[in-house]
Structure formats: C-alpha cells, structure tokens
Amino acid sequence: MGEETALSCPITADLGLLREHVRAFASAEGLSGSRLDDLVIAVNEAADNVLEHGGGAGRLDAWADDRGIWIDVADSAGTLTAGDLYRQGADPPPAASRGYGLWIIRRLCDEVVVERSGDRSLLRLHVAYPVPRAAAGETKTAGAGAPPGAPRA
C-alpha cells in the first residue's frame, strides 16, 4: 500500500476540534498561510455536509505526500455523487441561502473527487503545497500523488 494515514478521526458535532486536528496536522506537514486556511475551511464544509446530509456519521483520514495534503471525508449515507459537485455550476444562485458548501470546497481545493462504494460516499480533497517539496529540497518518504494505496473509508 505504501501510504499511511497520518490523521484519522470520526466526524462529530465538535467541528472546532476537527478543525484544530486538521490545522495541526497540515501545519506540521508544511502547509501554511492562506493554503492552510483554505484546507481548514474546506474540511469544515465537508464535515458539516456529512453531519447534515450524510447520515450524521463519518470519518476523516488525512495524509501528506510531496505534492500536498490529501483528505478523505467518508459519510455513512452514501448519497453524495460526483454530479453534486457541479450541481450549481460555476456559481451558486445569488439569492441562495444554502448550498454553498461543495461550491466553496471546489474553489478552495486543487482537486476534489467523489467516489461511491456500497452505502458510503467518499469526498477526496487535495490542497497542494505552494512550492513542491522536491523543488524546495525536502524529501518525503510517502508516495507521490494520490492513491493507489491511499487510505480508504
């Protein structure tokens, strides 16, 4: 498999604690500034969607590689589909009071993918390092890029 989950936790109503865990993990892996803030906001939106629309239960798994931080958000309802990512097109309706979560996630992350397996949905988020680690002279033992081998829900 090659990849190990560096952060794994259930999604609960305590979104503040989840944000703290993600921020600490991503910061320790070298993400900073606005890119770190983008990731934390995107994870909050994804977790909130799990609580509200995904059966109220889910799991977050995160890992880092030389390209950036990867987050898998799995829900127990399995209702999220790839089509939901683009339901509102490029911009949500200006008068909408809800439904901005996936739109925000798409804007803040470099890659967003939805996978479905049985009765579960998996939302995979990726936020890239501003300068690839290899270019900055750092090395990382984890594999390059997204799975194969990444943890799955």
Secondary structure, 3 states (H helix, E strand, C coil): CCCCCCEEEEECCCHHHHHHHHHHHHHHCCCCHHHHHHHHHHHHHHHHHHHHHCCCCEEEEEEECCCEEEEEEEECCCCCCHHHHCCCCCCCCCCCCCCCHHHHHHHHCCEEEEEEECCEEEEEEEEECCCCCCCCCCCCCCCCCCCCCCCCC
